[in-house]
């Protein structure tokens, strides 16, 4: 059994003097990591962070994140979100336990990290290079695969900016890949879970704050930071639950 901590939308500030509204997003990330360790049923084997790691991409933000993840002392898989600066992300967020590789194996599971960020856009899109990464990663594979990307391929919000613009193409590709058991995403600051054709799609809560998506805009809630804990069996079974620091 592999225990995975799924976090997203950290929005680490530009520097130590900056907060988002009244929220210190550095504090909320540390709170989530501390709570997750205390409440986990098993030791956490892996962290997957699905984008918007920084509020605005800056070297100081990624250096702060790197130090936070280093202190956590568990391997962390990271992908960029639309708020991230991909150049600084790739150059600065590097460490012995932080992985940005497209394909990473842990136990019987293979994690495929896809970049859904489209320059100048809040909405996401997977380019052909990302589909090539996915196809190559699953070729001739029977052991389970988890795919991680920032933008959700399931329409949990009716606003275009909240979605993967070519989700239909991505879902069609998954239909041809029986070894994919799990798809992880973030972006919406709202957890969700959905099963489609045997594949479990999950969205992580934000370690910052949550939002309600009602079609006319986004309303912030008072529930506070959270995470999703997943137990992945070597046969591809997924058991997961959302947890909140306030509970």
N, C-alpha and C positions, 0 to 999 in steps of 0.2 A: 504494500500500500504506500502510495506517495502522497504526502500532505502538502498542499499548495496554498499559499496565501495570495489571493488575487486582490490587488489594489489598483486605484486609478485616479486620475485627475487631482494630483497633489497640489499643483499650482504653487510651487515653492517660490517665494518672493525674490525680487531682483537683488535685494541686499538686506542686511540685518535690520535696517531702519524702516523697512516696508512691510505693510500688512495689506490684506485684501478686505476692505471694509473694516470691520472690527475683529476679523479673524486672523490669528497668527497661524499661517498654514504650516510653518515649521513645527509648531507645538502640536497641531492636530496630527501630522504624520507620525511624530514620536509617540503620541498617545495611542494611535492605531497599532503601531508595531508593538508597543508594550502590552496593550490589551490582548492582541492576538497571541502573543507568546504565553501569557498567563492562562488564557482560556482554551488554547488548542488541546484537543484530545490526545494528540501525538506531537512529538517535536516537528517543527515546520522544516520540510526538506527544501522548499523552493519558494521564492517570491516572484510573481509575474506582475509587472507594473505596465498597464496598458495606456500610456500616453498622457499628455498634458502634465508632464512632470514639473515643468516650470510655468509660472504665470506669464513671464516674458523671458525668452531665452537670453541668458547672460552667463558669462563665465562664473561669476560669483554664485549664481543660483545652482549651476550644475556642480560646482565644487562643494556647496553645502549639501546637496543631495548625495554626492559621492561619499562624503564623510558620514552622513546619516546611515547610508546602506552599509558602509564599512563597519560601523559599530554594531550593526545588526548581526553580522558574522554568518549570514546565510546567503547562498547564491541568489542573485537577483537578475531576472531577465527583463530588459527594458526596451520599449519601442516609443517612437515620438508621437506626439499629438499635434493638433493644429496650433497650439500655443507655443510649441517648442521651436527653437532654432536648430534645425537639423545639423548644420555645420558645427555649431558649438556643442551640441548634444554628442556628436560623434567624436569630437576632439577632446572634450573636457570630462565627460562622464565615463571615465575608464578606471578600472580597479581590478584587483585579483578576484573579486567575487561579483562583479557586475558584467553581464554578458549582453552584447548587442548583435551577436551573430544571428544570421537568419534561421539557422537550424541548430538546435541543441538537444542532445539526448540525455534523459535522466531515467534510470531504470529501464523498463520496457517501453517507456513513453518517449515520443519525439515531439518537441515543441517547435512549431514553425512560426516565426515572427514576421509579420507582413506590415509594410509601411503604407498606410492608407491616406497619408497627408498629401493634399493637393495644394501647391503653392498659391497663396493669396485667397484661399477658400476656407470657410469654416467646415463645410461639408467634406466628405471624404471620397476618394476614388482609388481603386487598385489599378495600377498600370500593368501593361503586359509583362514587364519584368518581374512583377510580384506574382503573377500567375505562373511564370516560368519557375520561380523559386518553389512555389507550392507543388507544381507537377514533378519537379525533380526530387523534392524531398519525400514524396510518397511513392515514387516508382518502385514497383516490385516489393512493396512493404505490406506486411500483415499485422505487425504489432501496432498498438494504438497511437494515434496522432492527435495533438491539441494544436489548434491554430489560434494565434493571438493577433489582434489588430485594434486600432484605436476606435474607429467608427463602427457602430453596430450594423450588421447586415440584416437585422430583423427590424421592421418598422415599429419601434416602441414609441415613437413621437411622430406626429404628422408633419412637422416642420422640416423642410428640405435640408436645412443646415445640420439637422440632428442625425442624418442618415448617411449611409454609404451610397453614393449616386448610382453605382453599377452593381448594386446588391444582387439583382437577378442573375447577372453573369457569374458572380461569385457562387451563388447558391446552385446554379446549374453545374459549375465545376465540381462542387462538393458532392453532387449527386453521382458523379463518376468515380468517387474516391471512398470506397467502403471502410478504409482504415481510420478515417477521421471520426472521432467520437465526441470531440469537444471544441467549441469555438468561444473564445473569451474576448470581451471588448469593454470599452469605457465610454467616454465622451459625454454622455447624457446626465451624469450626476444622479443617476437613478438606477437601482438594481432591477434586473429582470431575469427570468429563466423561462426557456421555451424549448420544447423538443420538436424537431422537424426531421422526419424520415430517419429516426434513430440517432440523430446528432443532437447533443445538448448545447444550446446557445445560452450563455450567461453574460450578464453585464454586472460590473462591480460598482458598488457605491463609491462616491468620492471620499477621499480622506479629508476633504475640505468642507463641503456642504452639499446638501441634496436639493434637487429641483423637482417640481411637479410640472409635467408637460400636458397642457390642456388644449393645444392647437392655436391659441391666440398669443401665447408667450410662455415664459417660464416663471414660476413662483417658487421662491426659496422657502424651505421648511426649517423647522427648529430641531430636527432629529439629530443633527450633528454628524460627525465623521463615522465611517464604517468600513467594512471589508467583507470579502467573501472567502470562506474557507472551503477547500475542496479535498476530498479523499478519492484518489484515482487508483483503481485496482489494475493489476498487470494484464487483466483481460479486457480492459477498456471501459469498465463500469465507472460511473461518476456519481458521487454523493456529495452534495454541497449545501451550504447554508449561509445566509447573510447574517452578519453580527454587527452590533452597534456599540460604541464606547459607552453610551449612556445606559445601556441595559446590563 
